Amino acid sequence: MVKAYRDTWNLGVHSYLSYIRDRLRVAKDLLSDTGSIFVQIGEENLNLIRDVLGEVFERENFIAQIQFKKTGGI
């Protein structure tokens, strides 16, 4: 049986943050000067991802954090 998903974060959160940082750097290169990026992340890693976003896109470019609450469904 072939697994559709496997954990590839060998070094835990450090592997995850490195993965995200690499992709955000590519996204920055692809965005126009007036472009925007939206990142959806759970509360458990929010501060870590905000730090990486600040590192890649510079902290002064942060505009807002949009919060939402699920009200039902799946």
KEKOL-432452 format. One record per residue (C-alpha): residue number from 0; x, y, z. Coordinates in Angstrom, 3 decimals, padded with zeros to 6 digits. Layout:
<rs>
<r NUM <X Y Z>>;
...
</rs>
This chain:
<rs>
<r 0 <000.000 000.000 000.000>>;
<r 1 <001.321 003.429 -000.944>>;
<r 2 <000.774 006.216 001.551>>;
<r 3 <-000.644 009.433 000.107>>;
<r 4 <000.984 011.475 002.860>>;
<r 5 <004.120 011.096 004.910>>;
<r 6 <005.805 013.336 007.424>>;
<r 7 <008.787 014.976 005.738>>;
<r 8 <009.774 017.321 008.562>>;
<r 9 <012.808 015.333 009.740>>;
<r 10 <014.003 018.137 012.022>>;
<r 11 <010.530 019.050 013.242>>;
<r 12 <009.557 022.696 013.178>>;
<r 13 <013.007 023.721 011.895>>;
<r 14 <012.483 021.707 008.697>>;
<r 15 <009.007 023.188 008.339>>;
<r 16 <010.243 026.781 008.753>>;
<r 17 <013.064 026.218 006.271>>;
<r 18 <010.544 024.836 003.769>>;
<r 19 <008.237 027.847 004.248>>;
<r 20 <011.143 030.344 004.079>>;
<r 21 <012.324 028.918 000.752>>;
<r 22 <008.847 029.170 -000.756>>;
<r 23 <008.251 032.674 000.554>>;
<r 24 <011.526 033.825 -001.024>>;
<r 25 <010.353 032.482 -004.385>>;
<r 26 <006.959 034.140 -003.872>>;
<r 27 <008.681 037.457 -003.152>>;
<r 28 <010.646 037.198 -006.388>>;
<r 29 <007.445 036.498 -008.328>>;
<r 30 <005.328 039.256 -006.737>>;
<r 31 <005.155 042.704 -008.265>>;
<r 32 <006.079 045.671 -006.067>>;
<r 33 <002.371 046.209 -005.369>>;
<r 34 <001.568 042.512 -004.918>>;
<r 35 <000.097 040.912 -001.793>>;
<r 36 <000.492 037.557 -000.134>>;
<r 37 <-001.958 035.874 002.221>>;
<r 38 <-000.821 033.041 004.496>>;
<r 39 <-003.288 030.837 006.339>>;
<r 40 <-001.785 029.207 009.416>>;
<r 41 <-003.011 027.827 012.723>>;
<r 42 <-002.377 029.582 016.017>>;
<r 43 <000.278 027.076 017.121>>;
<r 44 <002.792 028.311 014.509>>;
<r 45 <001.506 031.844 013.931>>;
<r 46 <004.366 033.680 015.669>>;
<r 47 <007.023 031.539 013.988>>;
<r 48 <005.572 032.170 010.526>>;
<r 49 <005.171 035.901 011.247>>;
<r 50 <008.894 036.014 012.043>>;
<r 51 <009.763 034.275 008.764>>;
<r 52 <007.418 036.591 006.836>>;
<r 53 <009.095 039.588 008.482>>;
<r 54 <012.519 038.246 007.566>>;
<r 55 <011.603 037.677 003.914>>;
<r 56 <009.244 040.597 003.230>>;
<r 57 <010.520 043.056 005.885>>;
<r 58 <008.418 043.732 008.979>>;
<r 59 <007.289 047.201 007.911>>;
<r 60 <005.423 045.644 004.969>>;
<r 61 <003.010 043.803 007.282>>;
<r 62 <-000.494 045.258 006.931>>;
<r 63 <-002.953 043.196 008.986>>;
<r 64 <-003.794 039.872 010.511>>;
<r 65 <-007.205 038.571 009.485>>;
<r 66 <-008.848 036.297 012.027>>;
<r 67 <-011.870 034.124 011.453>>;
<r 68 <-013.878 031.600 013.371>>;
<r 69 <-015.495 028.558 011.818>>;
<r 70 <-019.181 028.337 012.611>>;
<r 71 <-020.009 024.911 011.322>>;
<r 72 <-019.606 022.453 008.526>>;
<r 73 <-016.722 020.096 008.145>>;
</rs>
